[in-house]
């Protein structure tokens, strides 16, 4: 996984890549401490570095009640604290904003892929809602060709195939 600086837009991607790596190497990262220490090792810059240092310091502090270090806790507890610190403040609103602002660039396949991902993250499954967002982001020339074509699809997968075929 790449280093994580604390950029809230990269939080879920970082968590997915870390989780994937831990799944692949489950024989090595078989304890909470190993999983957490591995994850912290990628937090060397930005706000993530300060959070990492605080987390390590707290884990090694002696708990006066037990006279033992606090420790890192469980993997699930760590993920909860991590997500509280770094998830976008309004993730649903952020995703909707990105979806509304999404415009087709030079690569139609990339536009479609990003569009699908944003719809899933925003939990938009209605054809009419998806169609509205999708056509708003198409280049004007492609939108014109779509609107002037016969058989405008009534299902999103067919819509994607149609715009690819007329591009």
trRosetta pair geometry for C-beta under 8 A, 3 or more apart (Angstrom, degrees):
i j d omega theta_ij theta_ji phi_ij phi_ji
1 4 7.8 -9 142 -39 117 98
1 14 6.5 90 -178 -149 129 66
1 17 4.0 128 -110 127 105 119
1 18 5.3 -15 -44 -70 164 63
1 21 5.8 -100 -28 -19 102 144
1 42 5.8 -12 95 -115 110 161
2 14 7.6 -93 66 -107 81 87
2 17 7.4 19 19 111 71 167
2 42 7.3 106 113 -164 32 120
3 42 5.1 -167 -121 -173 50 74
3 43 7.3 153 -166 -86 79 22
3 44 5.6 -57 -147 32 131 101
3 45 6.3 66 145 16 133 108
4 7 7.6 -133 -166 32 70 79
4 10 6.6 -173 -134 113 85 120
4 11 7.8 77 -155 -107 127 49
4 14 4.5 57 -94 -131 127 152
4 42 5.4 62 8 126 90 101
4 43 5.4 -29 70 -94 96 73
4 48 5.0 168 112 -122 86 169
4 86 8.0 19 164 -152 127 162
5 10 7.7 59 40 54 82 143
5 45 4.5 -36 -115 93 89 101
5 46 3.5 71 178 15 87 140
5 47 7.2 74 151 34 64 68
5 48 5.4 -174 177 15 17 120
5 49 7.8 -17 -142 -22 56 90
6 43 7.7 78 -56 -149 80 97
6 45 7.8 -130 3 101 95 66
6 46 4.3 -144 25 119 113 117
6 47 3.4 152 -174 62 170 92
6 48 3.8 -158 -54 -34 84 80
6 49 7.8 -81 -32 4 119 63
6 51 7.0 137 -98 5 114 127
6 86 6.1 -129 -149 -115 60 110
7 10 4.4 54 86 15 106 112
7 11 7.5 -149 95 -41 56 70
7 46 7.3 4 -38 132 71 171
8 11 5.6 -16 -155 -23 44 118
8 86 5.8 -171 -106 -180 67 64
8 87 6.6 52 -153 152 96 17
8 88 4.6 117 154 -84 120 61
8 89 7.4 -8 -163 -17 163 68
9 88 6.9 54 -80 -73 51 112
9 94 7.7 -151 -101 172 82 140
10 13 5.3 -66 -162 50 61 115
10 14 5.5 65 141 -29 87 106
11 14 5.9 -63 -152 35 26 110
11 15 6.4 21 157 -16 65 107
11 83 7.0 112 167 -122 131 63
11 86 4.4 161 -106 129 125 105
11 87 5.4 -154 107 -94 163 46
11 88 7.2 -156 23 -27 131 68
12 15 5.6 -51 -145 38 35 111
12 16 6.2 36 155 -20 66 105
12 87 7.6 58 -54 -118 87 83
13 16 5.8 -55 -148 37 29 110
13 17 6.4 25 155 -15 64 108
14 17 5.9 -59 -147 39 29 108
14 18 6.2 28 156 -17 66 108
14 42 7.5 175 -160 118 112 136
15 18 5.8 -55 -144 39 29 111
15 19 6.1 30 157 -19 64 110
15 79 7.1 87 -139 -141 122 103
15 82 7.4 144 -91 116 110 132
15 83 7.4 22 -76 -79 151 96
16 19 5.8 -56 -144 39 28 111
16 20 6.2 32 155 -22 63 107
17 20 5.6 -51 -145 35 30 114
17 21 6.4 30 156 -17 63 106
18 21 5.8 -58 -150 38 30 110
18 22 6.2 27 154 -17 66 108
18 38 7.6 145 -155 114 100 103
18 39 5.3 48 -154 -109 144 95
18 42 7.3 -143 -89 31 111 151
19 22 5.7 -55 -145 39 30 110
19 23 6.3 35 154 -22 64 105
20 23 5.7 -55 -150 33 29 113
20 24 6.5 27 154 -17 64 106
21 24 5.8 -55 -148 36 31 110
21 25 6.2 -7 163 15 67 112
21 38 7.9 -154 110 150 122 135
22 25 6.3 -74 -137 59 27 85
22 26 6.7 67 156 -85 63 65
22 29 4.9 -89 -139 89 83 147
22 35 5.6 44 -128 -126 138 99
22 38 7.1 146 -87 85 97 147
23 26 6.0 -5 -156 -53 30 105
25 28 4.6 -30 166 37 102 114
25 29 5.5 68 106 8 97 102
26 29 6.4 -71 -124 64 31 79
26 30 6.4 77 166 -86 62 78
27 30 6.3 -12 -163 -53 24 119
28 34 7.1 -159 138 166 66 142
29 34 4.6 -167 -136 122 62 113
29 35 5.0 97 176 -80 112 69
29 38 5.7 -43 -107 -9 129 153
30 34 6.5 31 40 48 47 146
31 34 4.7 93 56 7 84 102
31 35 7.0 -152 90 -4 44 87
32 35 5.9 -61 -150 38 30 110
32 36 6.0 22 158 -15 68 112
32 72 6.3 -176 133 87 102 112
32 73 7.0 -115 162 109 142 40
32 74 5.1 -101 -117 -139 144 42
32 75 4.8 -137 -126 -39 80 78
32 78 7.4 155 -173 -10 97 128
33 36 5.9 -60 -142 41 27 107
33 37 5.9 25 161 -17 66 111
33 71 7.5 -79 -86 -161 105 92
33 72 5.6 139 -107 28 66 133
34 37 5.9 -53 -137 40 27 108
34 38 6.2 31 159 -22 62 108
35 38 5.9 -57 -151 35 25 112
35 39 6.4 22 154 -16 62 109
35 75 4.9 3 88 -104 148 116
35 78 7.6 164 106 55 103 152
36 39 5.7 -56 -149 37 31 111
36 40 6.2 31 154 -19 66 108
36 55 8.0 -139 174 154 114 130
36 72 4.4 159 88 168 165 151
36 73 7.9 113 -77 62 157 70
36 75 6.6 -147 -54 -103 89 64
36 78 4.9 -144 -107 -103 111 165
37 40 5.7 -54 -144 38 31 112
37 41 6.5 42 153 -33 62 101
37 72 7.5 -112 -48 -63 75 160
38 41 5.8 -52 -158 20 30 116
38 42 7.8 20 150 -13 58 100
39 42 6.4 -64 -170 30 39 106
39 43 7.4 29 142 -20 67 110
39 78 7.3 129 60 146 149 136
39 82 7.6 -56 149 -91 141 154
40 43 5.5 -62 -156 30 47 115
40 52 4.8 133 -158 -143 90 103
40 55 6.4 -144 -108 86 128 132
40 56 6.5 125 180 -60 155 102
41 44 7.9 4 172 -52 42 99
43 48 3.9 -125 -154 152 96 107
43 49 5.9 177 146 -81 76 43
43 51 6.6 -76 170 73 144 96
43 52 3.9 162 97 -58 123 132
44 48 7.6 6 27 98 27 106
44 49 5.5 21 170 -95 21 104
44 52 7.5 -32 -74 39 35 161
45 48 6.6 33 72 57 50 102
45 49 5.4 45 -73 -38 3 121
46 49 6.1 129 56 3 40 96
47 50 5.8 -52 -157 37 45 110
47 51 6.3 44 148 -19 71 107
47 86 7.9 160 101 -99 117 93
48 51 5.5 -57 -147 41 35 113
48 52 6.1 41 153 -25 68 105
48 86 7.2 32 -90 -92 92 135
49 52 5.6 -51 -146 34 30 114
49 53 6.4 30 155 -18 63 104
50 53 5.8 -53 -148 36 32 111
50 54 6.4 31 153 -17 64 106
51 54 5.8 -55 -149 38 31 111
51 55 6.2 32 153 -22 65 108
51 85 5.6 109 -130 169 146 156
51 86 7.7 -95 -3 -53 175 107
52 55 5.7 -56 -147 35 29 112
52 56 6.4 25 157 -15 65 107
53 56 6.0 -55 -146 38 30 108
53 57 6.2 31 155 -19 65 109
54 57 5.7 -56 -144 38 29 112
54 58 6.2 28 157 -18 65 107
55 58 5.9 -54 -147 36 27 109
55 59 6.4 29 154 -21 62 108
55 72 7.4 45 167 -127 99 87
55 78 8.0 73 -157 -136 136 95
55 81 7.7 136 -107 119 116 139
56 59 5.7 -55 -147 35 31 113
56 60 6.4 13 160 -6 65 112
57 60 6.3 -71 -150 45 27 100
57 61 6.5 42 152 -41 65 100
58 61 5.6 -41 -148 11 33 118
58 70 5.6 -55 155 66 73 150
59 69 6.4 33 153 163 55 115
59 70 5.7 -120 -131 77 29 94
59 71 5.6 -11 -154 177 82 13
59 72 4.7 6 -117 -70 131 66
60 69 5.3 -44 -143 -139 32 127
60 70 7.6 -25 21 35 14 87
61 69 6.6 118 68 -143 33 70
61 70 5.4 22 65 -7 86 114
62 67 6.2 -5 -174 -151 113 40
62 68 6.9 159 -143 89 72 9
62 69 6.1 -60 -93 -86 47 48
62 70 7.9 162 -149 -29 7 73
63 66 4.6 27 87 37 117 98
63 67 7.1 -73 76 -19 68 15
63 68 6.0 -9 38 65 103 61
63 69 7.0 80 -8 169 87 12
63 70 5.2 118 -56 -80 104 69
64 67 7.2 22 -154 -71 27 57
68 71 7.8 5 132 -31 103 102
72 78 6.2 6 163 -77 100 121
73 77 3.9 -78 142 83 131 143
73 78 6.0 165 80 -50 103 78
74 77 4.6 99 54 6 79 102
74 78 6.9 -139 97 -5 43 86
75 78 5.6 -55 -150 36 31 114
75 79 6.4 31 154 -18 65 104
76 79 5.8 -51 -146 36 32 111
76 80 6.4 36 153 -22 63 104
77 80 5.7 -54 -151 34 31 114
77 81 6.5 27 153 -14 65 106
78 81 5.9 -59 -150 39 31 107
78 82 6.0 32 152 -21 67 110
79 82 5.4 -54 -141 38 31 115
79 83 6.1 28 161 -16 67 107
80 83 6.1 -57 -145 39 25 106
80 84 6.3 28 154 -21 62 107
81 84 5.7 -53 -146 35 30 113
81 85 6.4 25 155 -16 63 109
82 85 5.9 -65 -154 38 28 108
82 86 6.1 -27 168 23 66 115
83 86 6.6 -79 -127 57 25 79
83 87 4.7 31 -175 -36 74 115
84 87 7.1 -11 -87 18 14 105
87 91 5.8 -48 169 -56 103 126
88 91 4.3 126 64 -86 107 69
88 94 4.6 -49 158 -5 158 158
89 94 7.9 118 54 -43 66 121
90 93 3.7 -3 137 37 120 121
90 94 5.8 142 91 -26 72 86
91 94 5.5 -52 -141 36 32 115
91 95 6.3 32 159 -19 65 104
91 121 8.0 -104 159 170 101 108
92 95 6.0 -55 -150 35 29 109
92 96 6.4 27 153 -15 63 108
92 122 6.7 103 -153 -131 70 67
93 96 5.7 -55 -146 39 32 111
93 97 6.2 36 154 -22 65 105
94 97 5.7 -54 -149 34 30 113
94 98 6.5 29 153 -17 64 105
95 98 5.7 -54 -149 37 32 111
95 99 6.2 33 152 -20 66 106
95 118 5.8 166 -172 -156 89 79
95 121 4.7 -146 -133 114 145 112
95 122 4.5 -170 124 -72 122 88
96 99 5.5 -53 -145 37 32 113
96 100 6.2 33 156 -19 65 106
96 122 5.5 114 -73 -125 70 130
97 100 5.8 -56 -147 37 29 110
97 101 6.2 14 158 -7 64 114
98 101 6.0 -66 -142 47 28 102
98 102 6.3 51 153 -52 64 95
98 118 5.7 -142 102 -124 108 130
99 102 5.6 -32 -149 -3 30 120
99 115 7.5 91 -136 -137 83 62
99 118 4.3 164 -84 148 93 133
99 119 6.9 109 -121 -69 133 57
99 122 5.8 -36 -28 -27 149 153
99 124 7.5 110 -157 10 168 147
99 133 5.5 -20 161 -158 105 141
100 133 7.1 -88 -91 -129 48 99
100 136 7.8 -30 -151 108 54 148
102 111 7.2 132 165 -152 107 82
102 114 6.3 -180 -140 118 130 118
102 115 6.2 152 136 -89 156 78
102 118 6.5 -149 -47 12 148 165
102 133 7.5 47 51 170 117 100
102 137 4.7 -15 106 -113 82 146
103 111 7.8 -65 128 -123 31 118
103 137 5.0 -154 -109 -154 36 80
103 139 8.0 83 177 -74 89 61
104 108 6.3 6 -154 -109 119 64
104 111 4.2 0 -115 -101 73 161
104 137 5.5 121 -27 142 77 84
104 138 5.3 29 -11 -131 138 37
104 139 5.0 -92 78 -32 125 80
104 142 7.0 -40 77 42 166 146
105 110 6.7 -28 51 80 109 125
105 111 6.5 177 24 -63 68 103
107 110 3.9 54 102 10 118 115
107 111 6.7 167 97 -15 64 82
108 111 5.5 -53 -151 35 37 115
108 112 6.3 36 153 -19 69 104
108 142 7.7 161 -103 -119 123 163
108 163 6.7 -162 -167 127 133 106
108 164 6.2 162 119 -101 138 70
108 167 5.5 -92 -39 -95 160 156
109 112 5.8 -53 -148 37 32 111
109 113 6.2 32 154 -19 65 108
109 164 7.6 54 -75 -108 77 115
110 113 5.7 -54 -144 38 31 112
110 114 6.2 28 158 -15 65 108
111 114 6.1 -59 -146 40 26 107
111 115 6.0 30 154 -24 63 111
111 137 6.6 175 -168 131 118 122
111 138 7.9 110 148 -99 153 57
112 115 5.5 -55 -145 36 28 116
112 116 6.4 30 157 -20 64 104
112 160 5.2 89 -142 -136 136 113
112 163 7.8 169 -76 74 118 126
112 164 7.7 -20 -42 -61 153 106
113 116 6.0 -53 -150 33 28 110
113 117 6.5 27 154 -17 62 108
114 117 5.7 -57 -149 38 32 113
114 118 6.3 29 156 -17 67 108
115 118 6.0 -59 -147 38 28 108
115 119 6.4 28 156 -19 64 107
115 133 7.3 157 -152 120 104 109
115 134 5.9 74 -170 -108 148 83
115 137 6.9 -172 -92 61 120 153
116 119 5.8 -56 -148 36 29 111
116 120 6.4 28 155 -18 64 106
117 120 5.9 -58 -152 36 29 110
117 121 6.3 24 154 -15 65 109
118 121 5.7 -56 -143 41 33 109
118 122 6.0 21 159 -9 68 112
119 122 5.9 -63 -140 47 27 102
119 124 4.6 -92 -152 66 78 98
119 125 7.4 121 162 -77 105 43
119 130 5.6 32 -124 -113 144 103
119 133 7.3 165 -85 74 100 148
120 123 7.3 24 -178 -77 32 40
124 129 5.1 -123 -169 116 112 129
124 130 5.9 150 130 -72 108 79
124 133 7.3 60 124 1 161 148
125 130 7.5 -15 -165 -42 15 121
126 129 4.1 72 75 13 108 108
126 130 6.5 178 86 -9 54 86
127 130 5.8 -62 -145 42 28 108
127 131 5.8 30 159 -23 67 110
127 154 6.8 39 166 171 154 60
127 155 6.4 -71 -117 -113 132 41
127 156 6.2 -150 -126 -39 79 90
128 131 5.7 -52 -141 35 27 112
128 132 6.4 31 157 -22 61 105
129 132 5.8 -54 -151 32 30 112
129 133 6.6 23 155 -10 64 106
130 133 6.0 -60 -151 42 31 106
130 134 5.8 31 154 -24 68 114
130 156 5.3 -30 118 -88 144 131
131 134 5.6 -58 -141 38 28 114
131 135 6.2 16 167 -12 66 108
131 156 7.1 -137 -68 -90 75 82
131 159 6.6 -157 -110 -96 88 163
132 135 6.7 -60 -143 37 21 98
132 136 6.5 26 157 -24 58 111
133 136 5.8 -61 -154 31 29 116
133 137 6.8 15 158 -12 64 111
134 137 6.4 -74 -163 37 28 103
134 138 7.1 37 148 -37 65 100
134 156 7.3 164 -45 -133 158 98
134 159 6.6 71 120 135 159 142
135 138 5.5 -37 -152 8 44 118
135 143 5.8 102 -171 -126 86 105
135 146 7.0 -144 -123 92 105 149
138 142 4.8 -118 175 88 111 111
138 143 4.3 141 93 -63 121 90
138 146 6.9 -2 143 3 172 142
138 163 6.8 -121 -115 -139 131 141
139 142 4.6 78 62 13 89 106
139 143 6.8 -160 86 -10 41 89
140 143 5.5 -57 -142 38 30 114
140 144 6.2 34 158 -23 65 105
141 144 5.7 -52 -151 33 29 113
141 145 6.6 29 152 -16 63 104
142 145 5.6 -52 -149 36 35 111
142 146 6.3 37 151 -21 66 105
142 163 6.2 57 172 -158 119 100
142 166 7.1 130 -150 102 78 99
142 167 5.9 -4 -116 -110 118 72
143 146 5.6 -54 -148 35 31 113
143 147 6.2 26 156 -16 66 108
144 147 5.9 -57 -144 39 28 107
144 148 6.2 13 160 -6 64 114
145 148 6.1 -68 -142 47 26 101
145 149 6.2 38 156 -40 64 106
145 166 4.8 177 136 152 127 127
146 149 5.8 -51 -149 16 28 116
146 152 6.9 80 166 -118 83 97
146 162 6.8 92 -128 128 95 113
146 163 5.9 -15 -85 -96 123 86
146 166 6.4 160 -77 70 64 149
147 152 7.5 15 -118 -89 39 131
149 152 6.8 125 79 -74 90 71
149 162 7.2 168 94 -178 155 114
149 166 6.1 -94 -68 -87 147 155
151 162 7.7 -155 108 -115 93 132
152 159 8.0 24 179 -108 70 88
152 162 7.5 116 -139 162 45 168
153 156 7.7 141 119 -88 128 11
153 158 3.5 177 -141 109 139 108
153 159 4.4 -145 68 -66 130 63
153 161 7.7 105 -62 53 153 91
153 162 5.3 -157 -19 -19 119 140
154 158 7.3 11 44 64 45 138
155 158 4.6 72 70 16 90 112
155 159 6.9 -159 91 -16 41 88
156 159 5.1 -51 -145 32 38 117
156 160 6.5 40 157 -22 68 97
157 160 5.8 -47 -152 30 34 112
157 161 6.7 31 150 -15 63 105
158 161 5.7 -54 -148 38 35 111
158 162 6.2 41 151 -25 66 106
159 162 5.6 -53 -147 33 30 114
159 163 6.5 22 159 -13 65 104
160 163 6.3 -59 -149 37 28 102
160 164 6.3 28 154 -18 64 110
161 164 5.7 -58 -149 38 30 113
161 165 6.2 28 155 -20 66 109
162 165 5.8 -60 -149 36 28 108
162 166 6.4 3 161 -2 65 111
163 166 6.2 -65 -140 47 32 96
163 167 6.3 55 156 -52 66 94
164 167 6.0 -35 -149 -2 29 118
